[in-house]
Amino acid sequence: MRRNELIERWRVGKPASNCWLMLGQPFVAELIAHQGWDSVTIDMQHGLNDFAEVCALLTAVSATSTVPLVRVPWNEPRDIMRALDAGAYGVICPNVDTREQAERFVGAVRYAPLGYRSVGPHRAIVYGGPDYLKFANETLLAIVQIESAKALSNVREISQVKGLNMLYIGPSDLGLSLGREPRLDQTDPVVVEAIDTILKTAKEFGLKSGIYCRSPDYAASMLEKGFDLVTAASDEGMILEGAALAKRFAR
């Protein structure tokens, strides 16, 4: 089975970069994957990506070593299994607030006896290789988003779910749930304390940690803090920033 290069980086103590794909454009995904990002995340929750577009984006990324992740819309086994069958090498599940919800998610990612994922990985075998079924459970990443006050209060229980790989922080929703400003690149002391708690808990239970960042500078500071995966940009954000920069030169 094709190696998961994120796992390989973490084995030698290296963190990983991530770029978020919102726009549902295969050529954009292909361009970004060829820039040397360690991973990309195809967003089905807030992005403009339906399942057919997810398949097209996964195909576009597959010619590179960039690891393809998919954020599903919700904790629904059907969406999770379809993303994996299409060739995602990891799934990010939003709004996981309890241990029971985490167990439901992880079960959909893992084949028996570790879970209840149904067998039918058509494109996943093309991408991953003919021995996909043998090694999928140890190669694919199960990632939950911690982004609410309830999830924060349950983070230790969530972290003990067998087969879970990563806690990924959604700073905007976390801030909003804590009664603070819903924003990325958080500096609010209350939210920063929550972020530090989640990071510390992930390390305590042997899990990887990830966080969504808006700017490269903030992403770099999160790497220094000890995060294993940092999202530093999105296709949408880079287009907006480039257009704004060009507009300034045009004046």
ZAROGU-48676 format. One record per residue: x, y, z of N, C-alpha, C, O in turn. Coordinates in pm, whole numbers, padded with zeros to 5 digits, always signed. Layout:
REM ZAROGU-48676
XYZXYZXYZXYZ...
***
This chain:
REM ZAROGU-48676
+00084-00120+00000+00000+00000+00000+00087+00125+00000+00191+00129+00066+00045+00224-00074+00118+00352-00076+00132+00405+00067+00037+00403+00145+00252+00451+00100+00277+00501+00235+00198+00630+00260+00171+00707+00168+00164+00652+00384+00108+00779+00426+00226+00865+00470+00284+00843+00576+00260+00964+00388+00381+01042+00414+00369+01129+00538+00471+01170+00593+00248+01157+00584+00235+01228+00711+00285+01141+00826+00359+01188+00912+00245+01017+00825+00292+00924+00929+00444+00910+00924+00510+00903+01027+00497+00905+00804+00642+00891+00789+00715+01013+00845+00819+00998+00909+00661+01132+00822+00723+01253+00878+00719+01250+01030+00818+01280+01097+00604+01213+01084+00590+01214+01230+00680+01110+01295+00725+01129+01407+00706+01000+01226+00792+00896+01283+00934+00946+01305+01003+00898+01395+00977+01043+01224+01113+01097+01239+01111+01233+01307+01210+01307+01303+00998+01267+01370+00991+01387+01451+00969+01517+01376+00997+01625+01428+00919+01508+01252+00896+01629+01173+00747+01664+01169+00664+01575+01151+00713+01792+01186+00574+01833+01169+00538+01842+01021+00624+01826+00934+00411+01867+00992+00365+01868+00853+00281+01991+00824+00212+02045+00911+00287+02033+00698+00209+02147+00651+00082+02098+00582+00073+01985+00535-00018+02188+00578-00146+02154+00517-00205+02277+00450-00197+02388+00502-00264+02255+00332-00335+02361+00260-00480+02318+00242-00508+02203+00208-00571+02410+00266-00715+02381+00263-00771+02408+00124-00743+02512+00064-00850+02315+00072-00909+02329-00062-01059+02350-00047-01132+02259-00008-01103+02471-00080-01242+02510-00063-01321+02514-00194-01443+02499-00193-01253+02534-00305-01320+02583-00425-01368+02476-00522-01444+02507-00614-01329+02352-00504-01379+02246-00590-01323+02248-00731-01390+02205-00825-01201+02298-00747-01140+02310-00879-01021+02215-00891-00918+02239-00827-01030+02109-00969-00922+02010-00977-00788+02067-01019-00685+02028-00965-00787+02160-01115-00658+02215-01160-00593+02297-01050-00471+02296-01035-00675+02369-00973-00620+02443-00859-00559+02345-00758-00450+02368-00706-00630+02236-00731-00578+02135-00639-00447+02076-00691-00353+02055-00614-00441+02051-00820-00320+01996-00879-00204+02094-00867-00093+02055-00831-00229+02222-00897-00124+02324-00884-00072+02330-00741+00049+02334-00718-00162+02332-00645-00122+02343-00505-00044+02219-00461+00058+02231-00392-00090+02101-00500-00020+01978-00460+00121+01973-00514+00210+01913-00452+00144+02036-00629+00278+02036-00689+00371+02141-00626+00486+02153-00667+00322+02217-00528+00407+02319-00464+00481+02264-00343+00554+02337-00277+00462+02137-00312+00539+02077-00203+00470+02075-00068+00536+02050+00033+00339+02100-00064+00268+02086+00062+00272+01940+00107+00263+01848+00025+00284+01918+00237+00283+01781+00288+00144+01719+00273+00132+01598+00252+00041+01800+00284-00096+01749+00275-00189+01859+00228-00159+01978+00239-00303+01818+00177-00413+01910+00147-00539+01853+00210-00552+01732+00229-00632+01942+00243-00761+01899+00296-00871+01949+00203-00885+02069+00180-00948+01856+00151-01064+01888+00069-01183+01905+00162-01221+01811+00232-01241+02025+00161-01344+02058+00260-01484+02036+00203-01527+02106+00111-01556+01939+00259-01694+01914+00221-01793+01983+00317-01913+01987+00289-01744+02036+00427-01835+02097+00524-01871+02240+00483-01989+02273+00470-01772+02323+00464-01796+02463+00426-01746+02496+00285-01775+02604+00234-01674+02405+00223-01623+02429+00088-01727+02398-00018-01836+02350+00011-01691+02428-00143-01781+02409-00257-01757+02273-00322-01749+02263-00444-01746+02171-00242-01708+02038-00290-01819+01937-00264-01849+01904-00149-01882+01888-00372-01970+01773-00356-01888+01646-00378-01767+01655-00401-01952+01529-00372-01874+01406-00377-01804+01387-00512-01690+01340-00515-01868+01423-00622-01804+01410-00753-01680+01499-00761-01578+01459-00817-01690+01620-00705-01574+01709-00706-01465+01657-00614-01346+01674-00644-01502+01596-00503-01401+01535-00416-01321+01431-00492-01198+01427-00483-01390+01346-00567-01321+01243-00646-01226+01307-00747-01114+01259-00766-01270+01413-00813-01186+01481-00912-01064+01544-00846-00954+01539-00901-01083+01604-00729-00970+01667-00659-00872+01562-00610-00750+01583-00618-00922+01450-00559-00833+01342-00515-00750+01289-00632-00633+01257-00615-00812+01278-00748-00739+01233-00866-00632+01333-00905-00521+01294-00942-00664+01462-00895-00568+01566-00932-00446+01565-00841-00334+01591-00885-00468+01535-00713-00358+01537-00615-00274+01410-00624-00159+01410-00581-00330+01303-00678-00269+01170-00664-00137+01153-00738-00064+01058-00710-00106+01241-00832+00021+01231-00904+00138+01283-00821+00253+01275-00865+00111+01337-00703+00215+01393-00617+00225+01311-00488+00145+01220-00465+00322+01345-00405+00336+01279-00275+00254+01348-00167+00254+01305-00052+00184+01456-00203+00100+01527-00108-00013+01436-00059-00081+01373-00139-00031+01430+00071-00130+01340+00130-00269+01405+00124-00286+01517+00171-00368+01335+00066-00501+01392+00056-00588+01358+00177-00610+01241+00209-00638+01462+00243-00733+01448+00352-00867+01506+00308-00873+01590+00219-00974+01460+00369-01107+01514+00341-01175+01548+00472-01178+01466+00564-01229+01671+00481-01318+01701+00594-01461+01675+00549-01510+01737+00455-01526+01583+00618-01664+01548+00584-01759+01651+00644-01720+01725+00734-01884+01657+00594-01977+01757+00646-02018+01736+00791-02043+01832+00864-02025+01608+00832-02074+01578+00968-02032+01435+01001-01971+01366+00919-02065+01392+01120-02027+01259+01166-02127+01155+01115-02199+01092+01193-02129+01139+00983-02218+01044+00919-02136+00933+00854-02053+00962+00767-02155+00806+00894-02075+00697+00839-02074+00692+00686-01971+00661+00626-02187+00722+00623-02193+00718+00477-02091+00812+00415-02018+00773+00324-02085+00936+00463-01991+01034+00407-01847+00994+00435-01759+01010+00350-01822+00943+00555-01687+00905+00595-01636+00790+00507-01525+00796+00455-01718+00688+00491-01677+00572+00412-01661+00606+00264-01569+00556+00199-01748+00691+00210-01736+00729+00070-01607+00808+00046-01540+00788-00056-01572+00897+00137-01447+00973+00122-01327+00879+00122-01235+00897+00042-01328+00780+00210-01218+00684+00214-01216+00596+00089-01109+00570+00033-01332+00551+00045-01339+00468-00076-01290+00545-00199-01240+00486-00294-01304+00678-00196-01258+00760-00307-01108+00784-00305-01052+00833-00403-01041+00748-00195-00897+00760-00190-00841+00856-00087-00721+00880-00087-00925+00912+00000-00872+00996+00108-00782+00913+00198-00814+00798+00230-00670+00971+00238-00578+00902+00329-00597+00946+00474-00520+00909+00562-00700+01025+00496-00739+01065+00630-00869+01140+00622-00897+01207+00522-00949+01130+00727-01076+01202+00733-01078+01289+00858-01045+01243+00967-01116+01415+00840-01136+01508+00951-01286+01518+00975-01362+01550+00884-01328+01492+01098-01469+01497+01133-01495+01618+01222-01434+01630+01328-01584+01708+01180-01611+01828+01260-01701+01801+01379-01773+01701+01383-01695+01891+01475-01791+01896+01585-01807+01764+01660-01918+01716+01682-01696+01705+01699-01699+01586+01783-01689+01631+01928-01587+01684+01971-01797+01609+02003-01808+01665+02137-01796+01563+02250-01771+01600+02364-01813+01434+02218-01814+01332+02323-01734+01210+02280-01701+01193+02163-01704+01126+02377-01635+01001+02348-01720+00913+02257-01668+00849+02166-01850+00908+02281-01938+00825+02200-01938+00870+02054-01937+00787+01964-01939+01000+02031-01934+01051+01894-01800+01016+01829-01795+00983+01711-01692+01024+01906-01561+00989+01853-01555+00840+01818-01497+00803+01716-01614+00756+01901-01616+00612+01873-01697+00582+01747-01658+00497+01668-01808+00652+01727-01888+00634+01606-01806+00670+01483-01810+00600+01382-01733+00781+01492-01650+00825+01379-01538+00727+01350-01523+00682+01236-01460+00692+01450-01346+00604+01429-01392+00468+01376-01325+00407+01293-01505+00421+01423-01558+00293+01375-01585+00294+01227-01569+00192+01160-01627+00410+01173-01654+00422+01030-01527+00428+00947-01528+00398+00828-01417+00466+01010-01287+00475+00940-01219+00339+00933-01145+00312+00838-01241+00252+01031-01166+00127+01044-01248+00006+00998-01368-00004+01024-01180-00084+00928-01240-00213+00895-01244-00302+01019-01167-00282+01113-01333-00401+01017-01339-00502+01125-01204-00573+01135-01140-00598+01033-01162-00605+01255-01238-00602+01381-01228-00471+01457-01285-00459+01566-01157-00370+01401-01139-00245+01473-01256-00150+01455-01271-00055+01532-01338-00173+01354-01451-00084+01327-01555-00154+01243-01560-00277+01237-01639-00073+01177-01749-00129+01098-01751-00074+00956-01856-00077+00891-01637-00024+00906-01633+00026+00768-01667-00087+00671-01617-00199+00683-01753-00056+00576-01793-00153+00475-01687-00167+00367-01620-00069+00333-01671-00286+00313-01569-00313+00211-01621-00274+00073-01726-00320+00028-01545-00188+00006-01580-00143-00129-01492-00029-00173-01541+00069-00228-01360-00040-00152-01270+00072-00177-01225+00080-00324-01108+00056-00354-01315+00112-00414-01285+00102-00557-01169+00194-00599-01065+00144-00641-01185+00326-00587-01074+00412-00627-00960+00406-00525-00844+00426-00561-00992+00380-00401-00887+00373-00298-00783+00268-00331-00665+00287-00301-00824+00157-00392-00727+00054-00431-00641+00102-00547-00522+00073-00553-00701+00176-00640-00623+00232-00751-00515+00325-00697-00401+00322-00743-00552+00409-00599-00457+00504-00541-00362+00436-00443-00241+00458-00448-00417+00355-00354-00336+00300-00246-00261+00173-00280-00155+00147-00224-00314+00094-00374-00247-00030-00412-00333-00152-00383-00428-00144-00306-00298-00266-00443-00381-00387-00432-00388-00445-00292-00479-00522-00262-00294-00411-00205-00297-00461-00067-00363-00361+00029-00341-00365+00150-00444-00273-00026-00510-00168+00051-00585-00224+00173-00569-00173+00284-00665-00327+00152-00747-00380+00262-00661-00431+00377-00702-00423+00494-00544-00483+00345-00457-00540+00448-00399-00432+00538-00381-00453+00658-00369-00315+00481-00295-00213+00556-00374-00085+00584-00322+00008+00645-00500-00080+00539-00577+00045+00553-00590+00090+00697-00575+00209+00726-00618-00002+00788-00641+00037+00928-00521+00107+00990-00538+00194+01075-00401+00070+00949-00282+00131+01008-00229+00249+00927-00137+00318+00971-00286+00273+00810-00235+00376+00720-00322+00501+00715-00271+00611+00697-00453+00484+00732-00545+00595+00718-00563+00667+00852-00562+00603+00958-00579+00798+00846-00585+00881+00966-00730+00914+01003-00809+00955+00919-00762+00896+01131-00891+00934+01188-00868+01059+01274-00799+01053+01377-00925+01170+01232-00897+01300+01293-01028+01364+01338-01120+01379+01257-01038+01402+01464-01159+01468+01512-01129+01615+01539-01020+01651+01584-01228+01699+01510-01215+01841+01542-01269+01868+01681-01381+01830+01716-01187+01935+01760-01226+01982+01892-01254+02131+01877-01161+02210+01859-01382+02169+01886-01417+02307+01852-01538+02358+01930-01615+02440+01879-01555+02309+02052-01664+02357+02135-01625+02345+02282-01532+02273+02318-01699+02418+02365-01676+02408+02509-01704+02267+02559-01635+02217+02648-01805+02202+02501-01838+02065+02542-01725+01970+02505-01686+01885+02586-01672+01983+02384-01561+01898+02343-01440+01922+02432-01369+01827+02468-01415+02048+02466-01302+02080+02554-01317+02011+02689-01220+01960+02744-01439+02010+02743-01461+01947+02873-01448+01795+02865-01421+01729+02965-01468+01740+02745-01460+01594+02726-01332+01550+02655-01322+01434+02614-01236+01639+02641-01123+01610+02554-01041+01491+02603-00987+01417+02522-01031+01471+02732-00955+01358+02783-01024+01226+02749-00958+01129+02712-01156+01222+02761-01230+01100+02727-01224+01074+02577-01207+00959+02534-01238+01178+02497-01229+01164+02352-01092+01108+02313-01082+01024+02223-00989+01155+02379-00852+01117+02345-00821+00971+02373-00721+00919+02324-00905+00906+02451-00882+00766+02484-00949+00667+02390-00942+00546+02411-01013+00719+02284-01080+00630+02189-00975+00556+02106-00888+00618+02043-00983+00426+02106-00888+00343+02032-00903+00365+01882-01014+00364+01829-00791+00384+01814-00793+00404+01670-00795+00548+01627-00784+00577+01508-00811+00640+01722-00806+00783+01691-00661+00825+01673-00573+00780+01746-00636+00913+01575-00499+00957+01546-00468+01101+01586-00356+01131+01627-00567+01190+01575-00537+01332+01591-00654+01411+01647-00770+01382+01619-00619+01512+01729-00712+01618+01768-00679+01740+01683-00566+01788+01684-00779+01790+01612-00759+01905+01523-00848+02019+01572-00968+02000+01591-00789+02135+01593-00860+02248+01653-00920+02338+01547-00852+02380+01453-01050+02367+01564-01117+02469+01485-01127+02595+01569-01219+02606+01651-01037+02691+01551-01028+02805+01644-01151+02895+01645-01188+02948+01750-01215+02914+01529-01330+03006+01524-01447+02953+01606-01500+03023+01692-01487+02829+01579-01599+02772+01654-01564+02755+01801-01650+02773+01888-01439+02721+01830-01398+02707+01969-01412+02840+02042-01464+02846+02153-01365+02947+01978-01378+03079+02039-01523+03117+02061-01559+03166+02168-01608+03095+01960-01749+03129+01972-01816+03051+02084-01894+03107+02161-01784+02922+02094-01845+02839+02197-01801+02880+02337-01874+02860+02434-01683+02938+02347-01633+02984+02476-01675+03127+02508-01631+03185+02607-01762+03185+02423-01809+03320+02446-01712+03428+02405-01722+03542+02450-01618+03392+02318-01518+03488+02270-01539+03513+02122-01634+03462+02062-01451+03591+02062-01466+03624+01920-01438+03500+01834-01338+03432+01855-01526+03471+01737-01501+03357+01648-01403+03396+01537-01444+03448+01433-01276+03372+01559-01175+03412+01462-01064+03309+01456-01045+03229+01547-00991+03314+01345-00871+03233+01331-00753+03306+01395-00765+03421+01437-00637+03238+01402-00515+03297+01459-00546+03362+01595-00519+03480+01616-00601+03283+01684-00650+03332+01812-00536+03383+01901-00431+03320+01915-00561+03500+01962-00471+03554+02065-00547+03580+02195-00486+03619+02295-00678+03560+02194-00758+03578+02314-00708+03481+02423-00699+03361+02397-00676+03531+02542-00618+03444+02646-00704+03324+02680-00651+03216+02707-00836+03340+02679-00925+03228+02713-00915+03119+02607-00907+03000+02640-00914+03159+02480-00907+03060+02372-00767+03000+02364-00752+02880+02340-00665+03083+02385-00528+03032+02383-00509+02927+02492-00443+02825+02470-00566+02951+02609-00556+02852+02717-00624+02721+02676-00572+02613+02704-00739+02731+02608-00809+02611+02561-00726+02537+02457-00718+02414+02459-00665+02612+02365-00579+02551+02263-00463+02477+02329-00430+02365+02291-00403+02541+02429-00291+02478+02499-00335+02350+02572-00260+02253+02578-00455+02352+02626-00508+02234+02695-00527+02118+02598-00492+02004+02628-00582+02148+02481-00605+02043+02380-00471+01987+02332-00456+01866+02319-00376+02075+02307-00244+02031+02263-00178+01943+02369-00124+01837+02338-00184+01985+02493-00124+01908+02603-00192+01772+02617-00125+01671+02641-00323+01769+02602-00396+01643+02614-00360+01547+02502-00342+01427+02525-00350+01599+02380-00309+01514+02267-00175+01449+02295-00159+01329+02273-00081+01526+02342+00052+01472+02370+00047+01369+02483+00116+01267+02479-00033+01396+02583-00044+01305+02697-00092+01166+02655-00047+01065+02708-00185+01163+02558-00244+01037+02517-00185+00982+02387-00240+00890+02327-00072+01038+02345-00001+00985+02230-00067+01014+02096-00045+00941+01999-00149+01118+02091-00214+01157+01966-00140+01271+01899-00065+01344+01964-00160+01285+01769-00109+01400+01697-00205+01517+01715-00321+01498+01751-00156+01636+01689-00237+01757+01707-00229+01842+01582-00125+01851+01517-00342+01906+01548-00347+01992+01431-00429+02116+01460-00509+02118+01554-00410+02220+01379-00483+02345+01398-00492+02419+01266-00400+02416+01185-00605+02488+01247-00627+02570+01128-00576+02710+01157-00614+02772+01256-00489+02761+01069-00433+02895+01082-00462+02975+00955-00476+02918+00847-00471+03106+00970-00494+03192+00854-00364+03236+00789-00354+03242+00667-00264+03268+00872-00140+03326+00819-00021+03234+00840-00018+03157+00936+00077+03240+00750+00198+03160+00767+00273+03191+00897+00330+03101+00959+00273+03319+00939+00344+03355+01061+00280+03288+01183+00351+03236+01270+00148+03290+01190+00081+03225+01302+00101+03074+01295+00120+03009+01398+00096+03020+01174+00119+02877+01157+00258+02838+01209+00274+02735+01274+00358+02923+01179+00493+02896+01227+00498+02896+01380+00570+02816+01441+00423+02986+01441+00422+02991+01588+00355+02866+01646+00390+02822+01756+00257+02810+01574+00193+02688+01621+00287+02567+01607+00283+02476+01689+00370+02568+01505+00472+02464+01494+00569+02472+01611+00607+02371+01669+00608+02594+01645+00699+02613+01759+00633+02570+01889+00701+02523+01981+00503+02585+01898+00429+02545+02017+00425+02394+02032+00410+02341+02142+00438+02322+01917+00442+02177+01923+00336+02104+01844+00323+01982+01857+00259+02175+01760+00158+02109+01678+00225+02025+01569+00332+02059+01519+00160+01915+01536+00215+01821+01436+00168+01851+01294+00235+01815+01198+00053+01916+01281-00003+01950+01150-00062+02090+01159-00146+02117+01245-00018+02179+01070-00073+02314+01070-00124+02347+00930-00053+02331+00831-00248+02393+00926-00304+02446+00802-00264+02592+00794-00299+02671+00882-00191+02629+00689-00134+02763+00681-00196+02849+00573-00169+02968+00567-00281+02790+00487-00338+02866+00377-00454+02788+00318-00472+02669+00346-00533+02856+00236-00640+02791+00160-00638+02844+00017-00585+02952-00009-00695+02767-00075-00700+02814-00214-00780+02944-00223-00739+03036-00293-00891+02952-00152-00973+03073-00151-00895+03191-00097-00896+03299-00156-00829+03171+00017-00754+03280+00079-00641+03332-00008-00619+03452-00016-00569+03240-00074-00458+03283-00157-00506+03363-00278-00440+03458-00319-00620+03326-00336-00675+03402-00448-00716+03541-00402-00687+03640-00469-00784+03549-00287-00825+03678-00236-00706+03768-00205-00706+03886-00238-00604+03712-00141-00486+03790-00106-00411+03835-00232-00364+03948-00239-00399+03744-00330-00332+03782-00454-00407+03888-00530-00346+03979-00587-00540+03878-00531-00619+03980-00601-00609+04115-00533-00602+04218-00600-00608+04115-00399-00596+04241-00326-00459+04305-00349-00447+04426-00362-00355+04221-00354-00221+04272-00380-00212+04333-00519-00156+04441-00536-00266+04264-00619-00263+04317-00755-00342+04447-00766-00303+04537-00841-00450+04457-00694-00532+04579-00698-00453+04698-00644-00466+04809-00696-00372+04676-00541-00292+04785-00485-00191+04835-00588-00167+04956-00597-00132+04745-00664-00036+04786-00766-00104+04859-00881-00042+04939-00950-00232+04830-00900-00304+04891-01013-00347+05033-00986-00388+05103-01079-00340+05077-00864-00385+05213-00830-00282+05317-00870-00303+05436-00850
***
